[in-house]
């Protein structure tokens, strides 16, 4: 295959031996590398290279203006906006939301040489007749709104004049100026100009090229197949057909550069793939297939990304054995992890309140990968800092608390330095952080990260200068909005060999380049072409009247690029997203439909590619009891099984294995609001503290009233002990504090009411028990241990009481069948009560006891003490007494359960919870 550039080079050399005296003007810089390569291959002797310009560089050269960067343009535009009119102006922060749109409009107006006066008078008139502004007495807001439209022309004029005075210009202004400067340029430059590969030209470009063609010895080559020119309704030839009709230099003359390649035999596959990431995965499969069957075709191949955001996932999908790839497109800075770090840091300082930083915002920053890199380089552990925050329940952290945890003069302290809403101070810190990061050894070895750091360093220096020259950026919110807008337009350019390996590019980078194998992704409506978006202040009908481009012209541009890629290609793979997702292109592109309905194409194959979906059967988890695990079980048995751990086994043996044997607990979190287990601990500790002076005494109204006076003090003290430095002065925690007060006060009031008719004597509180068990068949020590919340005598009957802050119902502690105790978790409370009863009996073997065991559910307090009971039928009589016989039966059942746990042949098997 001979490329278009090679065709042009051969024709130029055929008619022009002195190529050093030639200027080539191309649509893009990228094509210049391929032009140089084609020239070097075609020349037989050493000569001076010709001048090669992209159209933007050429126009800049003619105009004698320098292109101002986007940031400078935004600041100068706001400056112009403030200086025009005496109506109320919006803040810079608000301006940033629409300033970019106004810039684009000014740019288009100048590139298409539109009369700005007439245009903006029309725009203002349209706004005047909007129905909501017809009231005779307009509000101040409406007047300010209309003033803006009336002064648009003045803003435009002031903005352009300010730039010209500084020798700067936006792209449109440079194009407009170049038209007036062209005659002077042509007088001083007598070289031959050759234009190649152009399609959609703005008015300024059109006048420039026509003038040069008419007044000098110049040539223009068109990269298009006659097939598209002859079809009067095909968008691929729309613009060039217009030029044929309207340019005097082209009328009745054959176009140079035309070749008949489109209708040659090709291998074209149109592949529908669900979702974007699946598309790039499929691209990897295509490359694998080509590498296996025809690897030589990869030397002249390209992947064209319709959606350029797929660059990162694509790079991870390219097979490792592909010999070479070259990225000929920029990576958006906003998609880098470093961008998220700086945005995170701006928001972190923006979110600071009088109480300090909310812990979640701090944890977001501390867990960011670049924060971790900085902390490691300063020998500070982020994990220790995070643990300290969680351990102390700091829901808000102030500057002093953080500094106390950091070494003096550590670079990481810049992350937390007092900014006081001063963007200049934060930018200085950013520059210092970048300088520190680039000296870290791990960063030095990452060339991509170093490039990113350099780009951000340049960006922040630029912002620093602008903040010093203009006073508009006066708070962090404005800085964040400006920074985000800059990130969306700034790219990190990759450097590689553009003439080697697979080229990865966007659609616009493909201009003038030809490849044998083409893979195009995201060929969906709304992506290729981009759809009917009208991001402009100028209405559609005014654009049409003034010759400004609309979405119709943009559709024709994409159609041309799409078909131009297909002209010389031999193998074409067109991928589109099959999923009807409006945000990512709702249907396959009209370009595909047009291709499929072309009667001259019989070489197209359609495929719907879907990933192989294999059902994942839910497998019940089993943990075999190895020698090590068996030893761990024996160690646990010797230390002691608690009633709650055995209940955990009944609920799910896997939970018992993880939590009670391996001690894998839930991840520690900051308790922004009181957790249920913390709530329970505070209740238990408060009741113990209050009732401890009454141990060994019979409760009286006076003694209970005395402890009732201390409830608030005791609960507050235990809150501080358990909830650490967590805030209880407001919100849900404040409510929880008063709920606990109410629970305990209600509990004491119920005791006062009970002692009117009953005698209650406190025997013990929070009594720790540990008793050995002898189980047949097990020859190692086994212990049952636990803590009794309360032991008392109720009318002479010993009771074991367990406090529960959660809801417990009577049915959970009443049994008809013993077997359910170790099978059904809903009877876990009855199981635990019998465990406490067993331990109590073994601690008092000679007492010939008869006891009761029950639960007091503070959440279900109205039901009173829920005593363990046996019954033969659901509504039959209940026996609340626990005797030696009951304990003997339970001990046998408990032995079977522990034997099962310790049996090396029975694996821990998951239960459905």
C-alpha positions in Angstrom: 0.0 0.0 0.0 1.3 3.4 -1.0 0.2 6.2 1.4 -1.2 9.5 0.4 1.9 11.3 1.8 4.1 9.1 -0.4 1.9 9.9 -3.5 2.3 13.6 -2.8 6.1 13.4 -2.2 6.6 11.6 -5.5 4.5 14.1 -7.4 6.2 17.1 -5.8 9.7 15.7 -6.5 8.6 14.9 -10.1 7.7 18.6 -10.7 10.1 20.3 -8.3 13.8 19.5 -8.0 14.6 22.3 -5.5 12.5 20.9 -2.6 14.5 22.8 0.0 12.8 25.9 -1.3 9.4 24.5 -0.4 7.0 25.0 2.5 4.7 22.1 3.4 1.5 22.9 5.4 -0.3 20.0 7.0 -3.5 19.7 9.1 -1.5 18.4 12.1 2.1 18.3 13.5 1.9 14.5 13.7 1.8 14.0 9.9 5.0 16.1 9.6 7.1 13.1 10.9 5.7 10.8 8.3 6.3 13.4 5.6 9.9 13.7 6.6 10.3 9.9 6.5 8.7 9.8 3.0 11.0 12.5 1.8 14.1 10.9 3.1 13.2 7.6 1.4 12.5 9.3 -1.9 15.6 11.5 -2.1 18.8 10.2 -3.6 21.1 13.0 -2.3 21.6 15.1 0.8 19.6 18.4 0.7 18.4 21.0 3.1 15.1 19.9 4.5 12.0 21.9 3.5 10.0 23.8 6.0 7.1 21.8 7.4 4.3 23.5 9.4 1.0 22.5 10.9 -1.7 24.9 9.8 -1.9 26.4 13.3 1.9 27.0 13.3 1.8 28.5 9.8 -1.1 30.9 10.7 0.8 32.0 13.8 3.9 32.7 11.7 1.8 34.8 9.3 0.0 36.8 12.0 3.1 37.6 14.2 1.1 36.8 17.3 1.8 34.2 19.9 -1.0 31.9 21.1 -2.0 32.6 24.7 -2.6 29.6 26.9 -6.1 28.8 28.0 -5.5 30.1 31.6 -4.3 33.5 30.4 -7.2 33.8 28.0 -9.7 33.1 30.8 -8.1 35.7 33.1 -8.0 38.3 30.3 -11.6 37.6 29.3 -12.7 38.1 32.9 -10.7 41.3 33.0 -12.6 42.5 29.9 -15.9 41.4 31.4 -15.3 43.5 34.5 -14.2 46.6 32.6 -17.3 46.8 30.4 -20.6 48.2 31.7 -21.7 49.3 35.1 -24.1 46.4 35.9 -23.5 43.9 38.7 -20.8 41.4 37.7 -20.5 37.7 38.7 -17.6 36.4 40.8 -14.7 34.8 39.0 -15.9 31.5 40.5 -19.2 31.8 38.7 -17.6 33.2 35.6 -15.5 30.0 35.2 -18.7 28.0 34.7 -19.5 29.8 31.4 -16.3 31.6 30.5 -14.9 28.7 28.5 -18.1 28.7 26.3 -17.7 32.5 25.6 -14.0 31.9 24.7 -15.1 29.2 22.2 -17.7 31.6 20.7 -15.2 34.4 20.3 -12.8 31.9 18.8 -15.3 30.7 16.2 -16.5 34.3 15.4 -12.9 35.3 14.5 -11.9 32.1 12.7 -15.0 32.5 10.4 -14.4 36.3 10.0 -18.0 37.0 11.2 -19.1 40.6 11.7 -19.1 40.6 15.5 -21.1 43.8 15.8 -24.1 42.5 13.8 -23.9 39.1 15.3 -24.0 40.2 19.0 -26.6 42.8 18.3 -28.8 40.0 17.0 -28.0 37.8 20.1 -28.9 40.7 22.4 -32.2 41.3 20.5 -33.1 37.6 20.8 -32.6 37.7 24.5 -34.6 40.9 24.8 -37.7 39.3 23.3 -37.6 36.3 25.6 -41.1 36.1 27.0 -40.1 36.3 30.7 -38.4 39.7 30.2 -41.4 41.5 28.7 -42.6 42.9 32.0 -42.6 46.7 32.1 -40.8 46.6 35.5 -37.9 44.3 35.2 -36.2 43.0 38.3 -32.6 43.8 39.0 -31.6 40.2 38.2 -33.3 40.5 34.7 -31.7 43.9 34.0 -28.2 42.5 34.9 -28.9 39.5 32.7 -29.9 41.7 29.7 -26.9 44.0 30.3 -24.6 41.1 29.8 -26.0 40.3 26.4 -26.0 44.0 25.4 -22.4 44.3 26.3 -21.1 41.1 24.6 -19.7 43.0 21.6 -17.8 45.4 23.9 -16.5 42.4 25.9 -15.3 40.8 22.7 -13.6 44.0 21.4 -12.0 44.7 24.8 -10.7 41.1 25.1 -9.2 41.1 21.6 -7.5 44.5 22.0 -6.0 43.5 25.4 -4.5 40.4 23.9 -3.1 42.2 20.8 -1.4 44.8 23.0 0.5 42.0 24.7 1.4 40.4 21.4 -0.9 37.5 22.2 -4.0 36.0 20.7 -6.5 33.2 20.9 -6.7 30.9 18.0 -9.5 32.8 16.2 -7.9 36.2 16.7 -4.6 34.8 15.3 -6.5 33.4 12.2 -8.3 36.7 11.8 -5.1 38.7 12.1 -3.2 36.4 9.6 -5.7 37.3 6.9 -4.8 41.0 7.2 -1.1 40.2 7.5 -1.0 37.8 4.6 0.1 40.3 1.9 3.1 41.4 4.0 4.1 37.7 4.6 3.9 36.9 0.8 6.1 39.9 -0.1 8.8 38.6 2.2 8.5 34.9 1.5 8.9 33.6 -2.1 9.0 29.9 -1.4 6.6 27.4 -2.9 3.7 26.5 -0.6 2.2 23.1 -0.7 -1.0 22.3 1.2 -2.0 18.7 1.6 -4.7 16.7 3.3 -7.2 19.5 4.2 -10.9 19.0 4.4 -13.0 21.3 6.7 -11.6 24.8 6.5 -12.8 27.8 8.4 -13.3 31.1 6.5 -9.8 32.5 7.5 -8.1 29.3 6.3 -10.1 29.2 3.1 -9.2 32.8 2.2 -5.5 32.3 3.1 -5.1 29.1 1.1 -7.1 30.6 -1.9 -5.0 33.8 -1.9 -1.7 31.9 -1.7 -2.8 29.5 -4.5 -3.9 32.5 -6.7 -1.0 34.9 -6.1 2.0 32.5 -5.8 3.4 29.3 -7.3 1.6 27.0 -4.8 -0.2 23.6 -4.9 -2.9 21.8 -2.9 -3.4 18.0 -2.7 -6.7 16.6 -1.5 -6.8 13.3 0.4 -10.1 11.9 -0.8 -11.5 9.2 -3.1 -13.5 10.3 -6.1 -16.2 7.9 -5.0 -17.2 10.4 -2.2 -17.0 13.4 -4.5 -19.3 12.0 -7.1 -22.0 11.2 -4.5 -23.6 14.5 -4.0 -25.2 13.6 -0.7 -22.2 11.8 0.9 -20.9 13.8 3.9 -17.3 12.5 3.4 -17.0 14.8 0.3 -19.2 17.6 1.6 -16.6 20.3 2.1 -14.3 19.5 -0.8 -17.4 19.6 -3.2 -18.1 23.1 -1.8 -14.6 24.2 -2.5 -14.8 22.9 -6.0 -17.9 25.0 -6.6 -16.8 28.2 -4.9 -12.9 28.5 -5.3 -11.9 30.2 -8.5 -8.6 28.3 -8.5 -10.4 25.0 -8.5 -13.2 25.6 -11.0 -13.0 23.5 -14.1 -9.7 22.0 -12.9 -8.9 18.4 -11.8 -8.2 18.0 -8.1 -4.7 16.9 -7.2 -4.2 13.9 -4.9 -7.3 11.9 -5.7 -6.8 8.1 -5.8 -9.2 5.1 -6.3 -8.7 2.9 -3.2 -12.0 2.9 -1.4 -13.7 0.2 -3.6 -10.8 -2.2 -3.5 -11.3 -5.5 -1.7 -10.9 -5.2 2.1 -11.5 -7.2 5.2 -14.0 -5.2 7.2 -15.5 -6.5 10.5 -18.2 -4.6 12.4 -18.2 -5.8 16.0 -20.7 -5.0 18.7 -19.3 -5.4 22.2 -21.1 -4.7 25.5 -19.7 -1.8 27.4 -16.5 0.2 26.9 -13.9 -1.9 28.8 -15.1 -5.0 26.9 -14.2 -3.1 23.7 -10.6 -2.6 24.7 -10.4 -6.2 25.9 -11.7 -7.3 22.5 -9.0 -5.1 20.8 -6.4 -7.2 22.8 -8.0 -10.3 21.3 -7.8 -8.9 17.8 -4.1 -8.0 18.3 -3.4 -11.5 19.6 -5.1 -13.0 16.6 -3.2 -10.8 14.1 0.1 -11.5 15.9 -0.4 -15.2 15.6 -1.6 -15.3 12.0 -0.1 -12.3 10.2 2.4 -10.4 12.5 3.9 -8.4 9.7 0.6 -6.4 9.3 1.1 -5.0 12.8 4.0 -2.9 11.5 1.5 -0.7 9.7 -1.5 -0.6 12.0 -3.4 1.8 14.2 -5.9 1.8 17.0 -8.2 4.8 16.8 -10.0 5.6 20.0 -13.4 7.2 19.4 -13.6 7.8 23.1 -10.1 8.9 24.2 -10.9 8.1 27.9 -10.3 4.5 27.0 -6.6 5.0 26.6 -5.6 3.7 30.1 -7.7 0.5 30.0 -6.5 -0.1 26.4 -2.8 0.1 27.5 -3.6 -2.6 30.1 -5.3 -4.8 27.5 -2.5 -4.9 24.9 -0.8 -8.3 25.0 2.7 -8.3 26.4 4.2 -10.0 23.4 3.2 -7.2 21.0 6.6 -5.9 19.9 6.0 -2.2 19.8 3.3 0.5 20.4 3.4 4.2 20.1 0.9 6.6 21.7 0.3 9.5 19.4 -2.3 11.2 21.6 -2.1 13.0 24.9 -3.3 11.7 28.2 -5.6 14.1 29.9 -4.1 15.4 33.2 -7.5 15.0 34.9 -7.3 11.3 34.5 -4.0 10.9 36.4 -3.8 9.8 40.0 -1.7 12.9 40.7 -4.6 15.1 39.7 -6.9 13.4 42.1 -4.2 13.9 44.8 -4.1 17.7 44.3 -7.9 18.0 44.0 -8.3 16.0 47.1 -5.9 18.3 48.9 -7.7 21.5 47.8 -11.0 20.0 48.9 -9.5 18.9 52.2 -8.5 22.5 53.1 -11.8 23.8 51.6 -13.8 21.5 53.9 -12.1 22.6 57.1 -14.5 24.0 59.7 -14.0 25.7 63.1 -14.0 22.3 64.7 -11.2 21.1 62.4 -11.3 18.4 59.6 -14.0 15.8 59.5 -12.3 12.4 60.0 -13.6 11.0 56.7 -12.0 13.8 54.7 -8.7 13.3 56.6 -8.8 9.5 56.0 -9.5 10.1 52.3 -6.3 12.2 52.1 -4.2 9.8 54.3 -5.1 6.7 52.2 -4.3 8.4 48.9 -1.3 6.6 47.2 0.8 9.7 46.9 0.2 10.7 50.5 1.5 7.3 51.5 4.6 7.8 49.3 5.3 11.1 51.0 4.7 9.7 54.5 7.0 6.7 53.8 9.7 9.0 52.5 9.5 11.0 55.8 9.5 7.8 57.8 6.0 8.5 59.1 3.5 5.6 59.2 0.0 6.6 57.9 -1.3 3.4 59.5 -0.3 4.6 63.0 -1.9 8.0 62.3 -5.1 6.3 61.1 -5.1 3.9 64.1 -4.8 6.8 66.5 -7.7 8.6 64.9 -9.9 5.5 65.0 -8.8 4.4 68.5 -9.6 7.8 70.0 -12.8 8.3 67.9 -11.8 11.7 66.6 -14.7 12.7 64.4 -13.1 16.1 64.0 -9.3 16.6 64.1 -7.7 20.0 64.5 -4.3 21.2 63.3 -2.7 20.8 66.7 -3.7 17.1 67.0 -2.2 16.3 63.6 1.0 18.2 64.3 1.4 16.4 67.6 1.6 13.1 65.7 4.1 14.3 63.1 7.9 14.8 63.5 9.1 18.4 63.4 10.0 19.9 60.1 8.6 16.9 58.1 7.6 17.7 54.6 4.3 15.9 55.1 3.3 18.7 57.6 2.8 20.9 54.4 -0.3 18.8 53.8 -1.9 20.1 57.0 -0.4 23.6 57.2 -2.9 26.4 58.1 -4.0 27.8 54.7 -6.8 30.2 55.9 -8.5 30.1 52.5 -5.4 31.6 50.8 -4.9 30.0 47.4 -1.4 31.5 47.0 -0.3 29.8 50.2 -1.7 26.5 49.0 0.0 26.8 45.6 3.4 27.5 47.4 2.8 24.3 49.4 2.0 22.3 46.2 5.3 23.4 44.6 7.2 22.5 47.7 5.5 19.1 47.8 6.3 18.4 44.1 10.0 19.3 44.8 10.0 16.9 47.7 8.3 14.1 45.8 10.7 14.3 42.8 13.6 13.6 45.2 12.1 10.3 46.5 13.9 7.3 45.3 10.8 5.4 44.2 9.6 8.4 42.2 13.0 8.9 40.5 12.6 5.4 39.0 9.2 6.2 37.6 9.7 8.2 34.4 6.0 8.7 33.8 5.4 10.0 37.3 8.3 12.4 36.8 6.8 13.7 33.6 3.5 14.2 35.4 5.2 16.0 38.3 7.0 18.3 35.8 3.7 19.1 34.1 2.0 19.9 37.4 4.9 22.0 38.5 4.6 24.1 35.4 0.9 24.4 35.8 1.2 25.6 39.4 3.9 28.1 38.6 1.6 29.4 35.9 -1.3 29.7 38.4 1.1 31.4 40.9 2.0 34.1 38.4 -1.7 34.6 37.4 -2.7 34.8 41.1 -0.1 37.5 41.6 -1.1 39.5 38.6 -4.9 39.2 39.1 -6.9 39.3 42.3 -9.7 37.1 41.1 -8.5 33.9 42.7 -9.1 34.9 46.3 -10.4 31.7 47.8 -9.9 27.9 47.6 -13.3 27.4 45.8 -12.2 29.6 42.9 -8.8 27.8 42.8 -10.5 24.4 42.7 -12.8 25.4 39.8 -10.0 26.9 37.8 -7.7 24.0 38.5 -10.3 21.5 37.4 -11.0 23.4 34.2 -7.3 23.6 33.3 -7.0 19.8 34.0 -9.8 19.1 31.5 -7.9 20.9 28.7 -4.3 20.1 29.6 -2.7 16.8 28.3 0.5 14.9 29.0 2.1 14.3 25.7 3.8 10.9 25.2 7.0 10.7 23.3 7.8 7.7 21.2 8.7 6.6 17.7 5.7 7.5 15.5 6.9 5.4 12.6 7.3 2.2 14.5 4.8 -0.4 15.8 1.1 0.0 16.5 0.0 3.6 16.6 -2.6 4.5 19.3 -4.4 7.7 18.5 -7.6 9.7 18.6 -9.6 10.4 15.5 -8.1 13.9 14.8 -4.5 12.5 15.2 -5.2 10.2 12.3 -5.4 13.0 9.7 -3.2 12.5 6.7 -2.0 9.1 8.0 -2.7 5.8 6.3 -2.5 2.3 7.7 -3.1 -1.2 6.4 -4.8 -2.4 9.6 -7.2 -0.1 11.4 -9.1 -0.8 14.6 -11.7 1.9 15.5 -13.5 1.8 18.9 -16.6 3.5 20.3 -18.3 4.0 16.9 -21.5 5.0 18.6 -24.0 7.9 18.2 -22.9 10.7 20.5 -19.2 9.6 20.2 -18.6 9.2 16.4 -20.2 11.6 15.4 -20.5 13.6 18.6 -24.2 14.5 18.2 -26.2 17.6 18.4 -24.5 19.3 21.3 -24.6 23.1 21.0 -22.3 24.4 23.7 -22.6 28.0 22.7 -24.3 31.3 23.5 -25.1 31.8 19.8 -28.4 30.3 18.7 -28.5 27.7 15.9 -30.3 29.9 13.4 -27.8 32.8 13.9 -24.9 30.4 13.4 -26.5 29.2 10.1 -27.1 32.8 8.9 -23.5 33.9 9.7 -21.8 30.9 8.3 -20.7 29.5 11.6 -20.4 25.7 11.9 -23.1 23.7 13.6 -23.4 20.1 14.5 -24.2 19.3 10.9 -20.8 20.5 9.7 -19.2 18.6 12.7 -20.9 15.4 11.6 -19.5 15.9 8.1 -16.0 16.3 9.6 -16.2 13.0 11.4 -17.7 11.3 8.4 -14.7 12.4 6.3 -12.1 11.2 8.9 -13.9 7.9 9.2 -14.0 7.1 5.5 -10.6 8.6 4.9 -9.2 6.0 7.3 -11.0 3.2 5.3 -9.7 4.4 1.9 -6.3 2.7 1.8 -6.8 0.2 4.7 -6.9 -3.5 3.9 -8.1 -4.8 7.3 -10.7 -2.8 9.2 -12.2 -3.6 12.6 -15.0 -1.3 13.7 -16.2 -1.7 17.3 -19.2 -0.2 19.0 -21.0 -0.5 22.3 -24.1 -2.6 22.1 -25.5 -1.4 25.5 -28.2 1.3 25.3 -26.5 3.7 27.7 -27.2 7.4 26.9 -24.1 8.6 28.7 -21.8 6.5 26.5 -23.6 6.5 23.2 -27.0 5.0 23.0 -26.8 3.2 19.7 -24.4 2.2 17.0 -23.3 5.1 14.8 -25.0 6.2 11.6 -21.5 5.7 10.0 -21.9 2.0 10.5 -25.4 2.0 9.1 -24.2 4.0 6.1 -21.4 1.6 5.5 -23.7 -1.4 5.7 -26.2 0.0 3.2 -23.5 0.8 0.6 -24.4 -1.5 -2.4 -20.7 -1.4 -3.5 -19.5 -3.1 -0.4 -19.8 -6.9 -0.2 -16.8 -7.5 2.1 -18.3 -6.6 5.5 -18.8 -9.1 8.2 -21.0 -8.3 11.2 -20.3 -9.9 14.7 -21.8 -9.5 18.1 -19.1 -10.4 20.6 -20.1 -11.2 24.1 -17.9 -12.5 26.9 -18.4 -16.1 27.9 -20.4 -16.1 31.1 -20.0 -19.1 33.3 -22.4 -19.4 36.2 -20.6 -19.3 39.5 -22.0 -22.0 41.7 -22.1 -21.1 45.4 -19.8 -23.5 47.0 -20.2 -24.2 50.7 -16.9 -23.2 52.4 -15.2 -25.9 54.3 -12.0 -25.6 56.4 -10.3 -28.9 57.0 -8.8 -29.3 60.5 -5.1 -29.7 59.9 -2.6 -30.6 62.6 -1.9 -26.9 63.2 -5.6 -26.0 63.4 -6.3 -28.9 65.7 -3.5 -27.6 68.0 -5.1 -24.1 67.8 -8.4 -25.6 68.9 -6.8 -27.4 71.9 -5.1 -24.1 72.9 -8.5 -22.4 72.7 -10.1 -25.1 74.7 -7.4 -24.8 77.4 -7.9 -21.0 77.6 -11.6 -21.5 77.7 -14.6 -21.5 75.4 -17.1 -18.7 76.2 -20.8 -19.1 75.8 -20.8 -16.4 73.1 -18.0 -18.2 71.1 -19.9 -21.5 71.3 -23.1 -19.6 70.1 -21.0 -18.3 67.2 -20.1 -21.9 66.2 -23.8 -22.8 66.3 -24.6 -19.9 64.1 -21.8 -20.5 61.6 -18.7 -22.7 62.2 -16.8 -20.5 59.7 -17.4 -17.4 61.8 -16.2 -19.3 64.9 -13.0 -20.3 62.9 -12.2 -16.8 61.8 -13.3 -14.8 64.8 -12.7 -17.0 67.8 -9.7 -19.1 66.6 -7.9 -16.8 64.2 -9.0 -13.6 66.1 -9.9 -11.9 62.8 -12.1 -9.1 64.0 -13.9 -6.4 62.1 -11.8 -3.5 60.9 -11.5 -0.8 63.4 -13.5 2.3 62.4 -14.1 5.7 63.8 -17.5 5.5 65.5 -19.0 8.7 64.1 -22.2 7.5 65.9 -22.2 5.0 68.8 -21.9 1.4 67.6 -24.3 -1.2 69.2 -21.4 -3.0 71.0 -20.1 0.2 72.4 -23.6 1.1 73.5 -23.9 -2.3 75.4 -20.5 -1.9 77.0 -21.4 1.5 78.4 -24.7 0.2 79.8 -23.0 -2.8 81.5 -20.2 -0.7 82.9 -22.6 1.9 84.3 -24.8 -0.7 85.9 -21.8 -2.4 87.5 -20.4 0.9 88.8 -23.8 1.9 90.2 -24.7 -1.4 91.9 -21.2 -2.4 93.2 -21.8 -0.6 96.6 -24.9 -2.7 97.0 -23.2 -6.1 96.7 -24.2 -8.3 99.7 -27.1 -6.2 100.7 -30.8 -6.5 100.3 -32.1 -3.7 98.0 -34.1 -0.9 99.6 -35.9 2.0 98.2 -33.5 4.4 99.8 -30.4 2.6 98.5 -31.8 2.5 95.0 -32.8 6.2 95.1 -29.2 7.0 96.1 -27.7 5.3 93.2 -30.3 6.8 90.9 -28.9 10.2 91.6 -25.5 9.1 90.3 -26.8 7.7 86.9 -25.9 10.8 84.8 -22.4 11.1 86.3 -21.7 7.3 85.9 -22.9 7.1 82.3 -20.9 10.2 81.3 -17.8 8.7 82.9 -18.2 5.4 81.1 -18.9 7.2 77.9 -15.6 8.9 78.2 -13.8 5.6 79.1 -15.3 3.6 76.2 -16.1 6.1 73.5 -12.7 7.8 74.0 -12.8 11.3 72.6 -15.9 10.8 70.5 -18.3 13.7 70.5 -21.6 13.2 72.5 -22.7 16.8 72.6 -24.9 16.7 69.5 -26.6 14.5 66.9 -27.2 10.8 67.3 -24.6 10.4 70.1 -26.4 13.0 72.2 -29.6 10.9 71.7 -27.8 7.7 72.6 -26.5 9.2 75.8 -30.0 10.1 76.9 -31.3 6.7 75.8 -28.8 5.0 78.0 -29.8 7.3 80.9 -33.4 6.4 80.3 -32.7 2.6 80.1 -30.8 2.7 83.5 -33.3 5.0 85.2 -36.2 2.8 84.0 -34.3 -0.3 85.3 -33.8 1.2 88.7 -37.4 2.4 88.9 -38.5 -1.2 88.1 -36.3 -2.5 90.9 -37.9 0.0 93.3 -41.4 -1.2 92.2 -40.3 -4.9 92.6 -39.0 -4.6 96.1 -42.4 -3.5 97.4 -43.6 -7.1 97.1 -40.3 -9.0 96.8 -37.0 -9.3 98.4 -33.9 -8.8 96.2 -30.4 -9.3 97.4 -27.3 -8.6 95.2 -24.8 -11.5 95.5 -22.3 -10.6 92.7 -21.8 -8.4 89.7 -19.7 -9.0 86.7 -18.4 -12.3 88.2 -15.8 -14.0 86.2 -16.1 -17.8 86.1 -13.8 -20.5 84.7 -14.6 -24.2 85.1 -12.9 -27.3 83.7 -15.0 -29.7 81.7 -14.5 -33.4 81.5 -15.7 -34.8 78.2 -15.4 -38.4 77.2 -13.1 -39.1 74.4 -11.1 -35.8 74.8 -7.8 -36.2 76.6 -6.8 -32.6 76.8 -7.9 -29.8 79.2 -11.1 -28.1 78.3 -12.4 -24.9 80.1 -15.7 -23.1 80.0 -15.4 -19.5 81.0 -17.6 -16.5 81.1 -18.7 -13.4 83.1 -22.0 -13.3 84.9 -23.5 -9.8 84.7 -25.4 -10.2 87.9 -26.2 -12.9 90.5 -29.0 -12.1 93.0 -31.5 -13.7 95.3 -35.1 -13.1 94.4 -37.4 -14.2 97.3 -34.7 -16.7 98.3 -34.2 -18.1 94.8 -30.8 -17.6 93.3 -31.0 -15.9 89.9 -28.3 -15.5 87.2 -29.1 -12.3 85.2 -27.7 -11.4 81.8 -28.2 -7.8 80.6 -29.0 -7.4 76.9 -29.3 -4.0 75.2 -30.6 -5.6 72.0 -34.1 -7.0 71.7 -34.7 -10.5 73.1 -38.1 -12.2 73.2 -39.5 -14.8 75.6 -39.6 -17.4 72.9 -35.8 -17.2 72.6 -35.3 -18.6 76.1 -38.0 -21.2 76.3 -37.4 -24.8 75.2 -39.6 -27.8 74.2 -36.8 -29.8 72.6 -33.2 -30.0 73.8 -31.7 -30.7 70.4 -32.5 -27.3 69.0 -30.1 -25.7 71.5 -27.0 -26.7 69.4 -28.8 -26.5 66.0 -30.9 -23.4 65.9 -29.2 -20.0 66.6 -32.5 -18.4 67.7 -32.1 -20.3 70.9 -28.6 -19.0 71.5 -29.7 -16.9 74.4 -31.1 -20.0 76.2 -27.9 -21.8 75.4 -25.8 -19.0 77.0 -28.0 -19.0 80.1 -27.5 -22.7 80.5 -23.8 -22.3 80.1 -23.8 -19.7 82.9 -25.9 -22.1 85.0 -23.5 -24.9 84.4 -20.5 -22.8 85.5 -22.4 -21.6 88.5 -23.3 -25.1 89.6 -19.7 -26.3 89.1 -18.4 -23.4 91.2 -20.9 -24.4 94.0 -20.9 -28.3 93.8 -21.9 -28.9 97.4 -24.8 -26.5 97.7 -27.4 -28.7 96.1 -28.7 -25.6 94.3 -31.9 -24.8 92.5 -31.5 -21.6 90.5 -33.1 -19.5 87.8 -31.4 -17.8 84.9 -32.8 -15.0 82.8 -32.3 -12.1 80.5 -33.3 -8.5 81.1 -33.7 -7.0 77.7 -33.4 -3.2 78.1 -34.9 -2.7 74.7 -37.8 -4.9 75.5 -38.1 -4.0 79.2 -41.8 -4.2 79.4 -41.6 -8.0 79.3 -39.7 -8.1 82.5 -37.1 -10.7 83.3 -37.1 -13.3 80.6 -36.4 -16.5 82.6 -35.2 -19.7 81.0 -38.0 -22.2 80.9 -38.8 -25.8 79.8 -42.2 -26.8 78.5 -43.7 -29.8 76.8 -46.1 -27.9 74.5 -46.2 -24.4 73.1 -48.9 -23.4 75.5 -48.2 -25.8 78.3 -46.9 -25.0 81.8 -43.4 -23.7 82.1 -40.7 -24.8 84.5 -38.3 -22.0 85.3 -36.1 -23.9 87.8 -32.6 -25.1 86.8 -31.7 -28.2 88.8 -28.8 -30.7 88.8 -30.8 -32.8 86.4 -31.2 -30.0 84.0 -27.5 -29.1 84.2 -26.6 -32.8 83.7 -28.7 -33.0 80.5 -27.2 -29.8 79.2 -23.6 -30.9 80.0 -24.1 -34.0 77.9 -25.3 -31.8 75.0 -22.5 -29.3 75.5 -20.0 -32.2 75.5 -21.3 -33.4 72.1 -20.9 -29.8 70.7 -17.4 -29.4 72.0 -16.5 -32.9 70.7 -17.7 -31.9 67.3 -15.5 -28.7 67.4 -12.4 -30.7 68.5 -12.9 -33.7 66.1 -10.2 -33.4 63.5 -12.2 -35.4 61.0 -15.1 -33.0 61.0 -14.3 -29.8 59.0 -15.6 -26.4 59.8 -18.5 -26.2 57.4 -20.3 -23.0 56.4 -23.9 -22.5 57.3 -26.3 -20.2 55.5 -26.9 -17.3 57.8 
